[in-house]
Amino acid sequence: MTDWALVIIAAIACYVFVTYLEHKKKLDLIDRGLWKPEEKQERPEHKLITGVLFFLLGVALLMGSYLNMEPDLGAD
C-alpha cells in the first residue's frame, strides 16, 4: 500500500511542478508583452474536475488505509 501511495504522491508532485512552470511562463510572457490571451485559455470546469478528482483520490486512499489496518492483538 505504501508503494502505491508514494507513486500517487510523486505523480501529484509532478503535476503541481508542471503547472507551476506553465504559470511562471505565462507571467514572463505577460511581463514581456508577448502573451496573447486567445492562444490558450483553460476552461474553469477543467480545474474543478481536476480538483474533485484529487479530492476523491485522497478520500479513497484514506478510507483504504483505515480498512486495511490490522487490529493490534497485544501479542508480544
PDB file of N, CA, C and O in Angstrom:
ATOM      1  N   MET A   1       0.830  -1.195   0.000  1.00  0.00           N
ATOM      2  CA  MET A   1       0.000   0.000   0.000  1.00  0.00           C
ATOM      3  C   MET A   1       0.873   1.257   0.000  1.00  0.00           C
ATOM      4  O   MET A   1       0.544   2.251  -0.648  1.00  0.00           O
ATOM      5  N   THR A   2       1.975   1.203   0.725  1.00  0.00           N
ATOM      6  CA  THR A   2       2.845   2.364   0.812  1.00  0.00           C
ATOM      7  C   THR A   2       3.469   2.696  -0.539  1.00  0.00           C
ATOM      8  O   THR A   2       3.648   3.868  -0.872  1.00  0.00           O
ATOM      9  N   ASP A   3       3.798   1.669  -1.316  1.00  0.00           N
ATOM     10  CA  ASP A   3       4.397   1.910  -2.629  1.00  0.00           C
ATOM     11  C   ASP A   3       3.452   2.673  -3.536  1.00  0.00           C
ATOM     12  O   ASP A   3       3.865   3.608  -4.221  1.00  0.00           O
ATOM     13  N   TRP A   4       2.184   2.280  -3.546  1.00  0.00           N
ATOM     14  CA  TRP A   4       1.207   2.964  -4.386  1.00  0.00           C
ATOM     15  C   TRP A   4       0.978   4.394  -3.918  1.00  0.00           C
ATOM     16  O   TRP A   4       0.803   5.299  -4.733  1.00  0.00           O
ATOM     17  N   ALA A   5       0.978   4.593  -2.623  1.00  0.00           N
ATOM     18  CA  ALA A   5       0.797   5.946  -2.100  1.00  0.00           C
ATOM     19  C   ALA A   5       1.956   6.834  -2.534  1.00  0.00           C
ATOM     20  O   ALA A   5       1.744   7.991  -2.895  1.00  0.00           O
ATOM     21  N   LEU A   6       3.179   6.308  -2.504  1.00  0.00           N
ATOM     22  CA  LEU A   6       4.331   7.091  -2.933  1.00  0.00           C
ATOM     23  C   LEU A   6       4.276   7.405  -4.423  1.00  0.00           C
ATOM     24  O   LEU A   6       4.662   8.496  -4.841  1.00  0.00           O
ATOM     25  N   VAL A   7       3.806   6.469  -5.218  1.00  0.00           N
ATOM     26  CA  VAL A   7       3.671   6.707  -6.656  1.00  0.00           C
ATOM     27  C   VAL A   7       2.638   7.807  -6.913  1.00  0.00           C
ATOM     28  O   VAL A   7       2.847   8.683  -7.752  1.00  0.00           O
ATOM     29  N   ILE A   8       1.548   7.751  -6.197  1.00  0.00           N
ATOM     30  CA  ILE A   8       0.494   8.756  -6.377  1.00  0.00           C
ATOM     31  C   ILE A   8       0.989  10.121  -5.915  1.00  0.00           C
ATOM     32  O   ILE A   8       0.728  11.125  -6.576  1.00  0.00           O
ATOM     33  N   ILE A   9       1.698  10.175  -4.794  1.00  0.00           N
ATOM     34  CA  ILE A   9       2.241  11.441  -4.309  1.00  0.00           C
ATOM     35  C   ILE A   9       3.252  11.996  -5.305  1.00  0.00           C
ATOM     36  O   ILE A   9       3.274  13.203  -5.544  1.00  0.00           O
ATOM     37  N   ALA A  10       4.079  11.154  -5.882  1.00  0.00           N
ATOM     38  CA  ALA A  10       5.053  11.602  -6.882  1.00  0.00           C
ATOM     39  C   ALA A  10       4.349  12.133  -8.131  1.00  0.00           C
ATOM     40  O   ALA A  10       4.778  13.135  -8.704  1.00  0.00           O
ATOM     41  N   ALA A  11       3.284  11.476  -8.550  1.00  0.00           N
ATOM     42  CA  ALA A  11       2.537  11.938  -9.727  1.00  0.00           C
ATOM     43  C   ALA A  11       1.897  13.296  -9.461  1.00  0.00           C
ATOM     44  O   ALA A  11       1.904  14.172 -10.326  1.00  0.00           O
ATOM     45  N   ILE A  12       1.347  13.464  -8.271  1.00  0.00           N
ATOM     46  CA  ILE A  12       0.737  14.749  -7.925  1.00  0.00           C
ATOM     47  C   ILE A  12       1.805  15.835  -7.865  1.00  0.00           C
ATOM     48  O   ILE A  12       1.575  16.955  -8.323  1.00  0.00           O
ATOM     49  N   ALA A  13       2.967  15.514  -7.307  1.00  0.00           N
ATOM     50  CA  ALA A  13       4.065  16.486  -7.231  1.00  0.00           C
ATOM     51  C   ALA A  13       4.526  16.893  -8.632  1.00  0.00           C
ATOM     52  O   ALA A  13       4.806  18.067  -8.873  1.00  0.00           O
ATOM     53  N   CYS A  14       4.606  15.948  -9.540  1.00  0.00           N
ATOM     54  CA  CYS A  14       4.986  16.261 -10.929  1.00  0.00           C
ATOM     55  C   CYS A  14       3.947  17.159 -11.591  1.00  0.00           C
ATOM     56  O   CYS A  14       4.298  18.101 -12.301  1.00  0.00           O
ATOM     57  N   TYR A  15       2.675  16.868 -11.360  1.00  0.00           N
ATOM     58  CA  TYR A  15       1.607  17.688 -11.932  1.00  0.00           C
ATOM     59  C   TYR A  15       1.681  19.123 -11.400  1.00  0.00           C
ATOM     60  O   TYR A  15       1.542  20.083 -12.158  1.00  0.00           O
ATOM     61  N   VAL A  16       1.900  19.255 -10.098  1.00  0.00           N
ATOM     62  CA  VAL A  16       1.997  20.587  -9.495  1.00  0.00           C
ATOM     63  C   VAL A  16       3.200  21.334 -10.046  1.00  0.00           C
ATOM     64  O   VAL A  16       3.115  22.531 -10.320  1.00  0.00           O
ATOM     65  N   PHE A  17       4.323  20.637 -10.211  1.00  0.00           N
ATOM     66  CA  PHE A  17       5.523  21.269 -10.737  1.00  0.00           C
ATOM     67  C   PHE A  17       5.321  21.759 -12.173  1.00  0.00           C
ATOM     68  O   PHE A  17       5.730  22.869 -12.514  1.00  0.00           O
ATOM     69  N   VAL A  18       4.698  20.942 -13.005  1.00  0.00           N
ATOM     70  CA  VAL A  18       4.445  21.344 -14.397  1.00  0.00           C
ATOM     71  C   VAL A  18       3.476  22.524 -14.438  1.00  0.00           C
ATOM     72  O   VAL A  18       3.658  23.441 -15.240  1.00  0.00           O
ATOM     73  N   THR A  19       2.463  22.514 -13.597  1.00  0.00           N
ATOM     74  CA  THR A  19       1.516  23.624 -13.538  1.00  0.00           C
ATOM     75  C   THR A  19       2.213  24.904 -13.106  1.00  0.00           C
ATOM     76  O   THR A  19       1.953  25.979 -13.648  1.00  0.00           O
ATOM     77  N   TYR A  20       3.103  24.779 -12.122  1.00  0.00           N
ATOM     78  CA  TYR A  20       3.867  25.942 -11.657  1.00  0.00           C
ATOM     79  C   TYR A  20       4.731  26.504 -12.788  1.00  0.00           C
ATOM     80  O   TYR A  20       4.785  27.719 -12.977  1.00  0.00           O
ATOM     81  N   LEU A  21       5.404  25.631 -13.539  1.00  0.00           N
ATOM     82  CA  LEU A  21       6.242  26.102 -14.644  1.00  0.00           C
ATOM     83  C   LEU A  21       5.412  26.791 -15.729  1.00  0.00           C
ATOM     84  O   LEU A  21       5.847  27.794 -16.296  1.00  0.00           O
ATOM     85  N   GLU A  22       4.234  26.266 -16.018  1.00  0.00           N
ATOM     86  CA  GLU A  22       3.350  26.909 -17.000  1.00  0.00           C
ATOM     87  C   GLU A  22       2.921  28.298 -16.515  1.00  0.00           C
ATOM     88  O   GLU A  22       2.849  29.245 -17.298  1.00  0.00           O
ATOM     89  N   HIS A  23       2.641  28.404 -15.231  1.00  0.00           N
ATOM     90  CA  HIS A  23       2.235  29.686 -14.652  1.00  0.00           C
ATOM     91  C   HIS A  23       3.375  30.699 -14.747  1.00  0.00           C
ATOM     92  O   HIS A  23       3.158  31.852 -15.121  1.00  0.00           O
ATOM     93  N   LYS A  24       4.597  30.262 -14.405  1.00  0.00           N
ATOM     94  CA  LYS A  24       5.741  31.171 -14.490  1.00  0.00           C
ATOM     95  C   LYS A  24       5.995  31.598 -15.935  1.00  0.00           C
ATOM     96  O   LYS A  24       6.368  32.744 -16.185  1.00  0.00           O
ATOM     97  N   LYS A  25       5.798  30.687 -16.882  1.00  0.00           N
ATOM     98  CA  LYS A  25       5.970  31.009 -18.297  1.00  0.00           C
ATOM     99  C   LYS A  25       4.946  32.063 -18.732  1.00  0.00           C
ATOM    100  O   LYS A  25       5.274  33.005 -19.453  1.00  0.00           O
ATOM    101  N   LYS A  26       3.719  31.886 -18.287  1.00  0.00           N
ATOM    102  CA  LYS A  26       2.663  32.836 -18.635  1.00  0.00           C
ATOM    103  C   LYS A  26       2.968  34.211 -18.045  1.00  0.00           C
ATOM    104  O   LYS A  26       2.796  35.224 -18.723  1.00  0.00           O
ATOM    105  N   LEU A  27       3.418  34.259 -16.795  1.00  0.00           N
ATOM    106  CA  LEU A  27       3.753  35.542 -16.177  1.00  0.00           C
ATOM    107  C   LEU A  27       4.911  36.222 -16.896  1.00  0.00           C
ATOM    108  O   LEU A  27       4.912  37.443 -17.053  1.00  0.00           O
ATOM    109  N   ASP A  28       5.889  35.446 -17.332  1.00  0.00           N
ATOM    110  CA  ASP A  28       7.024  36.001 -18.060  1.00  0.00           C
ATOM    111  C   ASP A  28       6.572  36.581 -19.400  1.00  0.00           C
ATOM    112  O   ASP A  28       7.020  37.657 -19.795  1.00  0.00           O
ATOM    113  N   LEU A  29       5.693  35.873 -20.093  1.00  0.00           N
ATOM    114  CA  LEU A  29       5.174  36.383 -21.370  1.00  0.00           C
ATOM    115  C   LEU A  29       4.349  37.653 -21.161  1.00  0.00           C
ATOM    116  O   LEU A  29       4.401  38.568 -21.982  1.00  0.00           O
ATOM    117  N   ILE A  30       3.593  37.711 -20.072  1.00  0.00           N
ATOM    118  CA  ILE A  30       2.806  38.916 -19.774  1.00  0.00           C
ATOM    119  C   ILE A  30       3.740  40.085 -19.505  1.00  0.00           C
ATOM    120  O   ILE A  30       3.500  41.191 -19.989  1.00  0.00           O
ATOM    121  N   ASP A  31       4.808  39.854 -18.734  1.00  0.00           N
ATOM    122  CA  ASP A  31       5.765  40.926 -18.433  1.00  0.00           C
ATOM    123  C   ASP A  31       6.436  41.450 -19.690  1.00  0.00           C
ATOM    124  O   ASP A  31       6.709  42.646 -19.794  1.00  0.00           O
ATOM    125  N   ARG A  32       6.705  40.577 -20.640  1.00  0.00           N
ATOM    126  CA  ARG A  32       7.360  40.988 -21.886  1.00  0.00           C
ATOM    127  C   ARG A  32       6.376  41.552 -22.915  1.00  0.00           C
ATOM    128  O   ARG A  32       6.790  42.117 -23.927  1.00  0.00           O
ATOM    129  N   GLY A  33       5.094  41.400 -22.658  1.00  0.00           N
ATOM    130  CA  GLY A  33       4.085  41.900 -23.588  1.00  0.00           C
ATOM    131  C   GLY A  33       3.852  40.988 -24.773  1.00  0.00           C
ATOM    132  O   GLY A  33       3.348  41.435 -25.804  1.00  0.00           O
ATOM    133  N   LEU A  34       4.207  39.726 -24.650  1.00  0.00           N
ATOM    134  CA  LEU A  34       4.080  38.781 -25.762  1.00  0.00           C
ATOM    135  C   LEU A  34       2.895  37.834 -25.616  1.00  0.00           C
ATOM    136  O   LEU A  34       2.619  37.052 -26.525  1.00  0.00           O
ATOM    137  N   TRP A  35       2.199  37.890 -24.500  1.00  0.00           N
ATOM    138  CA  TRP A  35       1.119  36.935 -24.242  1.00  0.00           C
ATOM    139  C   TRP A  35      -0.139  37.339 -24.986  1.00  0.00           C
ATOM    140  O   TRP A  35      -0.558  38.496 -24.944  1.00  0.00           O
ATOM    141  N   LYS A  36      -0.741  36.366 -25.671  1.00  0.00           N
ATOM    142  CA  LYS A  36      -1.998  36.598 -26.379  1.00  0.00           C
ATOM    143  C   LYS A  36      -3.058  35.730 -25.707  1.00  0.00           C
ATOM    144  O   LYS A  36      -2.996  34.505 -25.801  1.00  0.00           O
ATOM    145  N   PRO A  37      -4.019  36.338 -25.039  1.00  0.00           N
ATOM    146  CA  PRO A  37      -4.983  35.551 -24.256  1.00  0.00           C
ATOM    147  C   PRO A  37      -5.826  34.591 -25.075  1.00  0.00           C
ATOM    148  O   PRO A  37      -6.346  33.624 -24.517  1.00  0.00           O
ATOM    149  N   GLU A  38      -5.984  34.812 -26.365  1.00  0.00           N
ATOM    150  CA  GLU A  38      -6.815  33.917 -27.165  1.00  0.00           C
ATOM    151  C   GLU A  38      -6.069  32.642 -27.571  1.00  0.00           C
ATOM    152  O   GLU A  38      -6.681  31.721 -28.114  1.00  0.00           O
ATOM    153  N   GLU A  39      -4.761  32.575 -27.317  1.00  0.00           N
ATOM    154  CA  GLU A  39      -3.996  31.390 -27.700  1.00  0.00           C
ATOM    155  C   GLU A  39      -4.466  30.136 -26.970  1.00  0.00           C
ATOM    156  O   GLU A  39      -4.832  29.141 -27.594  1.00  0.00           O
ATOM    157  N   LYS A  40      -4.450  30.196 -25.669  1.00  0.00           N
ATOM    158  CA  LYS A  40      -4.789  29.005 -24.886  1.00  0.00           C
ATOM    159  C   LYS A  40      -5.479  29.454 -23.600  1.00  0.00           C
ATOM    160  O   LYS A  40      -4.840  29.968 -22.682  1.00  0.00           O
ATOM    161  N   GLN A  41      -6.760  29.256 -23.553  1.00  0.00           N
ATOM    162  CA  GLN A  41      -7.495  29.573 -22.341  1.00  0.00           C
ATOM    163  C   GLN A  41      -8.073  28.291 -21.790  1.00  0.00           C
ATOM    164  O   GLN A  41      -8.821  27.583 -22.464  1.00  0.00           O
ATOM    165  N   GLU A  42      -7.718  28.009 -20.562  1.00  0.00           N
ATOM    166  CA  GLU A  42      -8.219  26.802 -19.921  1.00  0.00           C
ATOM    167  C   GLU A  42      -9.583  27.100 -19.316  1.00  0.00           C
ATOM    168  O   GLU A  42      -9.784  28.124 -18.662  1.00  0.00           O
ATOM    169  N   ARG A  43     -10.494  26.203 -19.544  1.00  0.00           N
ATOM    170  CA  ARG A  43     -11.837  26.386 -19.013  1.00  0.00           C
ATOM    171  C   ARG A  43     -11.842  26.103 -17.521  1.00  0.00           C
ATOM    172  O   ARG A  43     -11.161  25.184 -17.067  1.00  0.00           O
ATOM    173  N   PRO A  44     -12.602  26.878 -16.748  1.00  0.00           N
ATOM    174  CA  PRO A  44     -12.630  26.675 -15.295  1.00  0.00           C
ATOM    175  C   PRO A  44     -13.152  25.298 -14.894  1.00  0.00           C
ATOM    176  O   PRO A  44     -12.813  24.793 -13.824  1.00  0.00           O
ATOM    177  N   GLU A  45     -13.975  24.690 -15.748  1.00  0.00           N
ATOM    178  CA  GLU A  45     -14.510  23.376 -15.433  1.00  0.00           C
ATOM    179  C   GLU A  45     -13.402  22.330 -15.329  1.00  0.00           C
ATOM    180  O   GLU A  45     -13.499  21.392 -14.539  1.00  0.00           O
ATOM    181  N   HIS A  46     -12.353  22.497 -16.129  1.00  0.00           N
ATOM    182  CA  HIS A  46     -11.249  21.538 -16.096  1.00  0.00           C
ATOM    183  C   HIS A  46     -10.528  21.577 -14.759  1.00  0.00           C
ATOM    184  O   HIS A  46     -10.142  20.538 -14.223  1.00  0.00           O
ATOM    185  N   LYS A  47     -10.349  22.782 -14.220  1.00  0.00           N
ATOM    186  CA  LYS A  47      -9.702  22.898 -12.916  1.00  0.00           C
ATOM    187  C   LYS A  47     -10.590  22.309 -11.825  1.00  0.00           C
ATOM    188  O   LYS A  47     -10.095  21.663 -10.901  1.00  0.00           O
ATOM    189  N   LEU A  48     -11.889  22.527 -11.929  1.00  0.00           N
ATOM    190  CA  LEU A  48     -12.810  21.974 -10.945  1.00  0.00           C
ATOM    191  C   LEU A  48     -12.812  20.453 -10.994  1.00  0.00           C
ATOM    192  O   LEU A  48     -12.778  19.795  -9.955  1.00  0.00           O
ATOM    193  N   ILE A  49     -12.851  19.900 -12.191  1.00  0.00           N
ATOM    194  CA  ILE A  49     -12.853  18.436 -12.338  1.00  0.00           C
ATOM    195  C   ILE A  49     -11.550  17.851 -11.799  1.00  0.00           C
ATOM    196  O   ILE A  49     -11.568  16.811 -11.140  1.00  0.00           O
ATOM    197  N   THR A  50     -10.421  18.507 -12.071  1.00  0.00           N
ATOM    198  CA  THR A  50      -9.137  18.030 -11.557  1.00  0.00           C
ATOM    199  C   THR A  50      -9.114  18.075 -10.041  1.00  0.00           C
ATOM    200  O   THR A  50      -8.642  17.135  -9.402  1.00  0.00           O
ATOM    201  N   GLY A  51      -9.615  19.153  -9.458  1.00  0.00           N
ATOM    202  CA  GLY A  51      -9.657  19.263  -8.005  1.00  0.00           C
ATOM    203  C   GLY A  51     -10.536  18.206  -7.365  1.00  0.00           C
ATOM    204  O   GLY A  51     -10.167  17.618  -6.349  1.00  0.00           O
ATOM    205  N   VAL A  52     -11.694  17.963  -7.954  1.00  0.00           N
ATOM    206  CA  VAL A  52     -12.600  16.935  -7.423  1.00  0.00           C
ATOM    207  C   VAL A  52     -11.962  15.561  -7.554  1.00  0.00           C
ATOM    208  O   VAL A  52     -12.092  14.733  -6.653  1.00  0.00           O
ATOM    209  N   LEU A  53     -11.284  15.308  -8.650  1.00  0.00           N
ATOM    210  CA  LEU A  53     -10.609  14.024  -8.841  1.00  0.00           C
ATOM    211  C   LEU A  53      -9.557  13.791  -7.759  1.00  0.00           C
ATOM    212  O   LEU A  53      -9.505  12.711  -7.171  1.00  0.00           O
ATOM    213  N   PHE A  54      -8.713  14.797  -7.490  1.00  0.00           N
ATOM    214  CA  PHE A  54      -7.688  14.642  -6.468  1.00  0.00           C
ATOM    215  C   PHE A  54      -8.301  14.515  -5.075  1.00  0.00           C
ATOM    216  O   PHE A  54      -7.789  13.770  -4.239  1.00  0.00           O
ATOM    217  N   PHE A  55      -9.388  15.234  -4.822  1.00  0.00           N
ATOM    218  CA  PHE A  55     -10.066  15.123  -3.535  1.00  0.00           C
ATOM    219  C   PHE A  55     -10.612  13.711  -3.325  1.00  0.00           C
ATOM    220  O   PHE A  55     -10.419  13.117  -2.265  1.00  0.00           O
ATOM    221  N   LEU A  56     -11.290  13.180  -4.337  1.00  0.00           N
ATOM    222  CA  LEU A  56     -11.843  11.833  -4.219  1.00  0.00           C
ATOM    223  C   LEU A  56     -10.737  10.781  -4.134  1.00  0.00           C
ATOM    224  O   LEU A  56     -10.899   9.767  -3.455  1.00  0.00           O
ATOM    225  N   LEU A  57      -9.624  11.011  -4.812  1.00  0.00           N
ATOM    226  CA  LEU A  57      -8.489  10.105  -4.707  1.00  0.00           C
ATOM    227  C   LEU A  57      -7.941  10.092  -3.281  1.00  0.00           C
ATOM    228  O   LEU A  57      -7.617   9.031  -2.747  1.00  0.00           O
ATOM    229  N   GLY A  58      -7.841  11.253  -2.676  1.00  0.00           N
ATOM    230  CA  GLY A  58      -7.384  11.338  -1.291  1.00  0.00           C
ATOM    231  C   GLY A  58      -8.336  10.654  -0.333  1.00  0.00           C
ATOM    232  O   GLY A  58      -7.900   9.963   0.588  1.00  0.00           O
ATOM    233  N   VAL A  59      -9.641  10.837  -0.539  1.00  0.00           N
ATOM    234  CA  VAL A  59     -10.630  10.179   0.313  1.00  0.00           C
ATOM    235  C   VAL A  59     -10.539   8.664   0.154  1.00  0.00           C
ATOM    236  O   VAL A  59     -10.609   7.929   1.139  1.00  0.00           O
ATOM    237  N   ALA A  60     -10.385   8.204  -1.072  1.00  0.00           N
ATOM    238  CA  ALA A  60     -10.278   6.764  -1.313  1.00  0.00           C
ATOM    239  C   ALA A  60      -9.031   6.184  -0.655  1.00  0.00           C
ATOM    240  O   ALA A  60      -9.084   5.100  -0.075  1.00  0.00           O
ATOM    241  N   LEU A  61      -7.915   6.895  -0.740  1.00  0.00           N
ATOM    242  CA  LEU A  61      -6.693   6.419  -0.085  1.00  0.00           C
ATOM    243  C   LEU A  61      -6.845   6.405   1.432  1.00  0.00           C
ATOM    244  O   LEU A  61      -6.382   5.478   2.096  1.00  0.00           O
ATOM    245  N   LEU A  62      -7.486   7.421   1.973  1.00  0.00           N
ATOM    246  CA  LEU A  62      -7.696   7.475   3.417  1.00  0.00           C
ATOM    247  C   LEU A  62      -8.598   6.338   3.881  1.00  0.00           C
ATOM    248  O   LEU A  62      -8.300   5.673   4.873  1.00  0.00           O
ATOM    249  N   MET A  63      -9.687   6.115   3.174  1.00  0.00           N
ATOM    250  CA  MET A  63     -10.598   5.027   3.542  1.00  0.00           C
ATOM    251  C   MET A  63      -9.916   3.670   3.371  1.00  0.00           C
ATOM    252  O   MET A  63     -10.092   2.774   4.197  1.00  0.00           O
ATOM    253  N   GLY A  64      -9.147   3.522   2.312  1.00  0.00           N
ATOM    254  CA  GLY A  64      -8.444   2.265   2.091  1.00  0.00           C
ATOM    255  C   GLY A  64      -7.417   1.983   3.163  1.00  0.00           C
ATOM    256  O   GLY A  64      -7.225   0.834   3.560  1.00  0.00           O
ATOM    257  N   SER A  65      -6.756   3.027   3.634  1.00  0.00           N
ATOM    258  CA  SER A  65      -5.759   2.805   4.679  1.00  0.00           C
ATOM    259  C   SER A  65      -6.421   2.430   5.995  1.00  0.00           C
ATOM    260  O   SER A  65      -5.864   1.636   6.752  1.00  0.00           O
ATOM    261  N   TYR A  66      -7.595   2.980   6.290  1.00  0.00           N
ATOM    262  CA  TYR A  66      -8.302   2.600   7.515  1.00  0.00           C
ATOM    263  C   TYR A  66      -8.877   1.187   7.421  1.00  0.00           C
ATOM    264  O   TYR A  66      -8.878   0.450   8.407  1.00  0.00           O
ATOM    265  N   LEU A  67      -9.356   0.817   6.263  1.00  0.00           N
ATOM    266  CA  LEU A  67      -9.938  -0.513   6.107  1.00  0.00           C
ATOM    267  C   LEU A  67      -8.875  -1.603   6.043  1.00  0.00           C
ATOM    268  O   LEU A  67      -9.160  -2.767   6.323  1.00  0.00           O
ATOM    269  N   ASN A  68      -7.669  -1.234   5.682  1.00  0.00           N
ATOM    270  CA  ASN A  68      -6.592  -2.208   5.516  1.00  0.00           C
ATOM    271  C   ASN A  68      -5.798  -2.419   6.801  1.00  0.00           C
ATOM    272  O   ASN A  68      -4.927  -3.288   6.848  1.00  0.00           O
ATOM    273  N   MET A  69      -6.078  -1.653   7.826  1.00  0.00           N
ATOM    274  CA  MET A  69      -5.320  -1.759   9.081  1.00  0.00           C
ATOM    275  C   MET A  69      -5.717  -3.042   9.818  1.00  0.00           C
ATOM    276  O   MET A  69      -6.891  -3.409   9.871  1.00  0.00           O
ATOM    277  N   GLU A  70      -4.724  -3.703  10.377  1.00  0.00           N
ATOM    278  CA  GLU A  70      -4.985  -4.909  11.168  1.00  0.00           C
ATOM    279  C   GLU A  70      -5.062  -4.525  12.640  1.00  0.00           C
ATOM    280  O   GLU A  70      -4.291  -3.684  13.102  1.00  0.00           O
ATOM    281  N   PRO A  71      -5.971  -5.125  13.371  1.00  0.00           N
ATOM    282  CA  PRO A  71      -6.079  -4.750  14.780  1.00  0.00           C
ATOM    283  C   PRO A  71      -4.883  -5.250  15.570  1.00  0.00           C
ATOM    284  O   PRO A  71      -4.323  -6.307  15.279  1.00  0.00           O
ATOM    285  N   ASP A  72      -4.504  -4.479  16.564  1.00  0.00           N
ATOM    286  CA  ASP A  72      -3.402  -4.857  17.442  1.00  0.00           C
ATOM    287  C   ASP A  72      -3.956  -5.799  18.525  1.00  0.00           C
ATOM    288  O   ASP A  72      -4.801  -5.403  19.327  1.00  0.00           O
ATOM    289  N   LEU A  73      -3.477  -7.028  18.535  1.00  0.00           N
ATOM    290  CA  LEU A  73      -3.990  -8.009  19.469  1.00  0.00           C
ATOM    291  C   LEU A  73      -3.200  -8.058  20.781  1.00  0.00           C
ATOM    292  O   LEU A  73      -3.512  -8.847  21.673  1.00  0.00           O
ATOM    293  N   GLY A  74      -2.194  -7.222  20.884  1.00  0.00           N
ATOM    294  CA  GLY A  74      -1.414  -7.155  22.103  1.00  0.00           C
ATOM    295  C   GLY A  74      -0.454  -8.323  22.276  1.00  0.00           C
ATOM    296  O   GLY A  74      -0.003  -8.572  23.394  1.00  0.00           O
ATOM    297  N   ALA A  75      -0.133  -9.028  21.239  1.00  0.00           N
ATOM    298  CA  ALA A  75       0.798 -10.149  21.343  1.00  0.00           C
ATOM    299  C   ALA A  75       2.217  -9.615  21.383  1.00  0.00           C
ATOM    300  O   ALA A  75       2.572  -8.708  20.631  1.00  0.00           O
ATOM    301  N   ASP A  76       3.019 -10.181  22.261  1.00  0.00           N
ATOM    302  CA  ASP A  76       4.424  -9.754  22.381  1.00  0.00           C
ATOM    303  C   ASP A  76       5.332 -10.664  21.612  1.00  0.00           C
ATOM    304  O   ASP A  76       6.546 -10.458  21.598  1.00  0.00           O
TER     305      ASP A  76
END
